[in-house]
Amino acid sequence: MTRLKIRKIGNSLGVVLPKDVLEQLKVKEGDTLNVVTVPTGVTLSVSDAEVDRLMEMAERIMDENREVLRALAK
């Protein structure tokens, strides 16, 4: 288990991820992480730009076609 201390960073609070955690996540400076709430707390995962783009597209399509999707679900 890795324990991280919350620190003041400018006007915000944050944590610094140690090198071994960054290696486990296979991330580097500039990458984006997803934070997902789970029953035991939160999980961190690497954000995939292509998956994010496709999910945004799917959400937009579902919003635009909500009534059609409801009818198809019956």
N, C-alpha and C positions, 0 to 999 in steps of 0.2 A: 504494500500500500504506500502511495506517495502522498505526503501531506503538504499542502500549499498554503502559504500565508497570504492573506488579502492585504494589498498595499495601496497607498494613495498614488495615483498616476495622474498628474495634472489635477483637474477638478473631479476626477472619477476614481473608482476603486477597481482594482484588477488583480490578476495573478500572473506570475511569470512561470511558464512551463519549463521544467528542466529538460536538458538535452536528451535524457533517456526517454522521457515521455514524448518528445517531439519525434524521436526515432521510431517509437512504437506506433505513433499515428502516421508516420511517413509524410510529415509536413515540413514546409520550409517557410521562410518569411514571405508574406504576401498571400499565402494560402488562406482559405476560409474554412472555418469549422462550424458544424451544426451543433446546437445544444438542444437536446430533446429531453423533456420531462418524462421520467419513468417512475413506477411506484416507489422505488428505493432512492430516488433523487434525480440526477440528470446524467446523461451520457454525452460524450463528445464524439463526433465522427467527422471525417473529412468531407467537405462539400464538393460535389462533382458538378461543374458548371453546366455540362450537357444535361444531366438529370434535372438540375434546377430549372433550366430553360424549358425542358419538356413538361415538367410539373406545372410551371406557370402557364404554359400553353393549354394544358389539360384543364386547369382550373378556370381559365378564361372561357374555353369552349363549354364547360359544364355550366358556368354562370349564364352564358348567352343562350343556352339551349335547355334550361332547367325544366320547362313545361314538356318539351319533347321527351326528355329523359324520364320524367315522371310517368308519362303515358306509356313508354316502352317498358317501364318496370312493372306495370300491372299485368 
